[in-house]
Each structure stands twice: as structure tokens, then as C-alpha cells.
Amino acid sequence: MYIRQKCLYSFEDALKMQAPTRLEKSFLTLDLTPFIKKLPISYHGGPDGYDSQNKLRAVIAAKLEQIPTAAALVRRLKSDPVFRYNLGFEVLGSVPSEATISRFLKVLTETGILKELYCALVKKAEELGIIDTSSVAIDSTKIEAYEKSKPRKYLSLDGTSADWGVKQNTDGNKIAWFGYKLHIATDIKSELPIALEVTPASVHDSNMALAIINQVKENVKTHPRYYLMDSGYDSIDIYTAVKYDHKAQAIIPYESQRSQKAQSRL
């Protein structure tokens, strides 16, 4: 015989007795209203029947919970009533489809709302003392494309589409991949990202360094004193710009004797 214990409390009452989850704590500190107002008017009320603020919470939760795809997010929403409830969706109601989440993500990207939200979070973290921007590390990492790889001769090379990249891993071995490259500046203390940019995989790290440094300057009030980078960023232009334009010091391993002599003249 299959016997289940009767519930003494409602679903909501039972949740209130539990310690707040990381998601709950995150959403209690986030005011998403200003970002929702920037959506096209047709999205304010949710053209697909789902509140846009709940969908934005779902997008943020996917990153916090390391949910890799829209399909995986929908599966989690369907199978986890607590997760669904914390995002604002009805416990016993339906959830957005994969197509709905994908369309919403596209709108967020095209309107620049995701980037604005990210910059606002960086500023908030600095205000709360979570990040200490005195020293910042800059590096890049590979992002493999979901689409099927193509030979180089068939690539569009339009500056935004996926292409082939080559990079040395931590063991010094060269690796190749088809997709994109994430260029990122990270606060040394908290290891949290404070600036980032995605490019096709073939874009060299050094070509994005100054753009990332400019983003750091825009995103935080206290400008860094030190920028730490690997030898892939060993360029006289970077040393010069960091020292004279940003009043900081670039700490980069020398890639060649010629670079060492050039840097010593600064």
C-alpha cells in the first residue's frame, strides 16, 4: 500500500518556514522594474501570457543555477515547483515554452537590456564592497558555437559570426575551436567579472585589451591601479595606454626581448 503523509501546511506556508534560497536572496535585492520598462510596449504585459518580469527572473536564474540552455530551463520549470514559485510563475500553472524563452532572450539582447542589467549589478557590487577594483585581471576563454563548424573558406568573416580560434591552454598546448571568444576583466579579490565582450574566436586577445579596460573604467567608480594579463597581451600599445591614459600599471610577462626593451623605455 502506498501511503503519503498528509500536509499540515499549504505550499506557501511550508516555503516560508524554509531558509531563503540563493535565488530568493538575489531577487529580493534586484529591482527589475526599470529594465522591464525598457522593453517594447508589446512586451510590458507579456504578449505570450507570461509576465515579463518573471521571464527575466528565469533568464537570470538560469545563469545562477548554471542551466545551459533554454530547453533545460523549461525542463527545470516544469519539474521543480519551488523553482517555479520563486521566479513568480504559478505553482500549478503552465510555464513558458522553449520558443518563448528564446524569443525573450533575443529581445533582451537586441534592446541592450541584458548589458544594462549587468552593468547595474557591477555598480551595486562595488557599492556594497563586494568587489575591490584596485587590481583587475584580464583574459579570454573559448566559447564553442552550437552551430556546425565550417571550413575557413566558407566563413562570412563579418566580425560577429562564429569562426575558428586557436589558444594555448594552461599546460601550454595549443587548442583550436569553432565559435567565439569571451574577453573578460575580473576583480582579483572577489573573482567576479566587471567587464566583458564576446567576439569571433579569431580575434586576438591583445586587440580587445583596451576596449575591455575602457569598459572597466565605465563600470566602476574606483579605477584600478593594476591590470594583470598574460603574455598574449604583451604589446607596447597596451603598456602605453594603461600608463598614460588610465594612470595605472600593466603587469604582463614578456613575450620577447624586444618587448622587454620597449617596455623599459616607458
Long-range contacts (C-beta under 8 A, 24 or more apart in sequence): 11-81, 11-85, 11-91, 12-85, 15-82, 15-85, 21-82, 21-86, 22-64, 23-61, 23-64, 23-65, 23-83, 23-86, 23-87, 24-86, 26-60, 26-64, 27-57, 27-60, 27-86, 29-124, 30-60, 30-121, 32-56, 32-57, 32-117, 35-113, 35-116, 35-117, 38-111, 38-113, 38-116, 39-107, 39-111, 39-113, 40-107, 40-111, 43-104, 43-107, 48-96, 48-100, 48-103, 50-89, 50-95, 50-96, 50-100, 51-88, 52-104, 53-88, 54-87, 54-88, 54-89, 55-96, 55-100, 55-101, 55-104, 56-104, 56-108, 57-87, 57-88, 58-87, 58-89, 58-96, 58-101, 59-101, 59-104, 59-105, 59-108, 59-114, 60-117, 61-86, 61-87, 70-98, 70-101, 70-102, 70-105, 71-98, 73-101, 74-98, 74-101, 118-196, 119-218, 119-219, 122-192, 122-193, 122-194, 122-195, 122-219, 122-220, 123-219, 123-220, 123-221, 125-190, 125-192, 126-220, 126-221, 126-222, 130-190, 130-192, 131-187, 131-189, 131-190, 131-192, 131-194, 131-220, 132-187, 132-188, 132-189, 132-190, 133-187, 133-194, 133-216, 133-220, 133-222, 133-223, 133-224, 134-188, 134-222, 134-224, 134-225, 134-226, 135-187, 135-188, 135-189, 135-224, 135-225, 135-226, 135-227, 135-228, 136-185, 136-186, 136-187, 136-188, 136-194, 136-216, 136-224, 136-226, 136-227, 136-228, 137-185, 137-186, 137-188, 137-227, 137-228, 137-229, 138-183, 138-184, 138-185, 138-186, 138-209, 138-212, 138-213, 138-227, 138-228, 138-229, 138-233, 139-183, 139-184, 139-186, 139-205, 139-229, 139-230, 140-167, 140-181, 140-182, 140-183, 140-184, 140-205, 140-208, 141-181, 141-182, 141-184, 142-167, 142-175, 142-177, 142-179, 142-180, 142-181, 142-182, 142-201, 143-179, 143-180, 143-181, 143-182, 143-198, 143-201, 144-177, 144-178, 144-179, 145-178, 145-179, 145-180, 149-178, 150-178, 157-200, 159-199, 159-200, 160-200, 161-200, 162-200, 162-201, 163-200, 163-201, 163-202, 164-201, 164-202, 165-200, 165-201, 165-202, 165-203, 168-232, 177-201, 181-205, 183-208, 183-211, 183-212, 184-212, 185-212, 185-213, 185-215, 185-216, 188-228, 194-219, 194-220, 195-219, 204-232, 205-229, 205-230, 205-232, 205-233, 206-232, 206-233, 206-234, 206-235, 206-238, 209-233, 209-235, 209-238, 210-237, 210-238, 210-241, 213-241, 213-242, 213-246, 217-246, 223-247, 223-248, 224-248, 225-249, 226-250, 226-251, 227-251, 228-252, 231-255, 234-259, 235-259, 236-262, 236-263, 239-263, 239-266, 240-266
